[in-house]
Amino acid sequence: MTTIEEDLEDAASATPERGVVHRGVRRARAWLSRAVEPGTVDFWRYVEDVGPVEAARRLRAGSAPDRIRALVGARAQEDVTLADLGRAERCGGRLVVPEDDEWPALPLHALTLAVAREPDDHRRQSDRTLAPVPPLGLWVRGHGRLDELADRSVAIVGARAATAYGEHVAAELGHQLGERGWTVVSGGAFGIDGAAHRGALAAEAPTIAVLSCGIDRPYPAAHGALFHRIADNGLLVSEWPPGCAPLRHRFLVRNRLIAGLTRGTVVVEAAARSGAQATARRAQAVGRRVLVVPGPVTSAMSVGCHELLRDEDLQAELVTSAAHVIAAVGTIGDDLDGPVERPSSPRDGLSDLAARVLDACPVRVGVSPERLAAVAGCDILEVLRVLPALELAELVQWTGAGWRLTPPPTPTRDGPAGPGAAA
């Protein structure tokens, strides 16, 4: 069993092979993922500048800049990388790194562009829980490829204390998106998250749960069975190594991944102060679409949704179905939104004259064409011209004494009666 120093030294002197990630590179990123909490701008920039192997070597040797060494602190001399990698393997997981073909480089490039706007002075940088910092590596559990599942994905987020309305909408969206070949991404929490995951699974579609703890540690514990189903059909993803606890600040940090991995974020329910609102604003900050489902104005769980829609700077879009979502985040030519289906009526397409004559017809007793002409405000010849067409459309009928509206079908025990019913 080699030490981390030996693997790092070997990786530093090795010639990179196309399609092959050196053991030392993966071990370096595994060590870095535990050395510093994700989301720190300066640390990510340092690793990008010198490379993961050299960054790990310098930090362990104490030769990194003071600012970077201070971020690592007492963790500099610790090494549990082999334990972390082994623990991930035992639960069916792996560490996916930027050097892998599976790395979702295209969606995460939005975070790279966003973090470039952060100032060099760390005192003026965004708080770590808000900074749009790309991950150094992702611990992944499941059979699917991360890059393929993230390519056509949508985030569905919302309140944990969701209403029955919110859970119904989230499940419907998850199911409809899954049926149409889209991956649903959420956080695996109670409420809207869980409903969205279950909706996608019901459609036998993959779904991704982005966790704020280790991939081997289901949280909430009550969702243990759900996480097993997600791992079988999709992926569990986390920046934190196996065994890490779901600390409160980690929920805020992971929100940027939910926003960055997907093409858009759908907020189903959100209170006046909620993590779902924060995720929506993170999505807007990295150039992603923000989509919002409206709710009852009397519901406290929809206050945040309505505030997002009222925010002109956010440019959130109201959606009520998967078709709306796909039209907003889909690809031109592949995901065109068809016209909204409306119930048809025999009255559709009537001319102004025909509509006036129809409105002039009484419900019960028949009246003469002369009476219809007087009520409709037209000539009797015009009435006689449109009445046959209205009769063919089964809108009016001749009673023997005059014209009236066709009565509605009379229901029977065997089914509705009327035109087309069996005699």
Sequence and secondary structure as in RCSB ss.txt:
>XXXX:A:sequence
MTTIEEDLEDAASATPERGVVHRGVRRARAWLSRAVEPGTVDFWRYVEDVGPVEAARRLRAGSAPDRIRALVGAR
AQEDVTLADLGRAERCGGRLVVPEDDEWPALPLHALTLAVAREPDDHRRQSDRTLAPVPPLGLWVRGHGRLDELA
DRSVAIVGARAATAYGEHVAAELGHQLGERGWTVVSGGAFGIDGAAHRGALAAEAPTIAVLSCGIDRPYPAAHGA
LFHRIADNGLLVSEWPPGCAPLRHRFLVRNRLIAGLTRGTVVVEAAARSGAQATARRAQAVGRRVLVVPGPVTSA
MSVGCHELLRDEDLQAELVTSAAHVIAAVGTIGDDLDGPVERPSSPRDGLSDLAARVLDACPVRVGVSPERLAAV
AGCDILEVLRVLPALELAELVQWTGAGWRLTPPPTPTRDGPAGPGAAA
>XXXX:A:secstr
   HHHHHHHHHHS  BTTB  HHHHHHHHHHHHHS TT HHHHHHHHHH HHHHHHHHHHT S HHHHHHHGGG
GG   HHHHHHHHHHTTEEEE TTSTTS HHHHHHHHHHHTTS SSGGGS  TTT     S EEEESSS HHHHH
HTEEEEE  SS  HHHHHHHHHHHHHHHHTT EEEE   TTHHHHHHHHHHHTT  EEEE SS TTS SSGGGHH
HHHHHHHHSEEEESS TT    HHHHHHHHHHHHHHSSEEEE    SS HHHHHHHHHHHTT EEEE    TT G
GGHHHHHHHH TTTT EE  SHHHHHHHHS TTTS          TTTT  HHHHHHHHHS SSS B HHHHHHH
HTS HHHHHHHHHHHHHTTSEEE SS EEE     EETTEE STT   
